[in-house]
Amino acid sequence: MSAEIVQLSCGCRVTTRRDFLGRVVGTIVERGASCARPDHAPGQQVVMPGRENAAG
């Protein structure tokens, strides 16, 4: 299974996968030039936004 690369609305690019809870998590690959979020550093993991990714 290969990881999918997705671009977030802030411009950061992430590889996505599902964690053990079934949520989609992303690992920051490249920080967007205009991204203002300090937690979006290369190598950091973030839970992807969206209702379909919420644990339920």
C-alpha positions in Angstrom: 0.0 0.0 0.0 1.5 3.3 -1.0 0.9 6.5 0.8 -1.1 9.2 -0.8 0.3 12.8 -1.0 -2.3 15.5 -0.3 -2.1 19.3 -0.3 -3.8 21.0 2.6 -5.6 24.3 2.3 -2.6 26.1 4.0 -0.3 24.8 1.2 1.4 22.1 3.2 1.8 18.7 1.5 1.3 15.5 3.6 1.4 11.8 3.2 -1.8 10.2 4.6 -2.6 6.9 6.3 -5.1 5.5 8.8 -4.1 5.1 12.4 -5.2 2.2 14.7 -8.4 4.1 15.5 -9.4 4.4 11.9 -8.7 8.2 11.6 -6.8 9.6 8.7 -3.5 11.1 9.9 -0.9 12.9 7.8 2.8 13.4 8.1 4.0 16.8 6.9 6.3 16.3 3.9 6.7 19.9 2.8 5.6 23.1 4.6 3.5 25.6 2.5 5.2 29.0 1.9 2.2 30.8 3.4 1.4 28.4 6.2 1.0 30.1 9.6 0.6 27.0 11.8 3.7 26.3 14.0 2.8 22.6 14.3 3.1 22.1 10.5 6.8 21.3 10.4 8.2 18.5 8.2 8.0 15.2 9.9 5.2 16.2 12.3 2.0 14.1 12.3 -1.4 15.8 12.2 -5.0 14.4 12.3 -6.6 15.3 9.0 -9.6 17.6 9.2 -13.1 16.4 8.2 -16.1 14.7 9.7 -15.4 11.4 7.8 -12.0 11.1 9.7 -13.5 11.5 13.2 -13.5 8.4 15.4 -17.1 7.4 15.9 
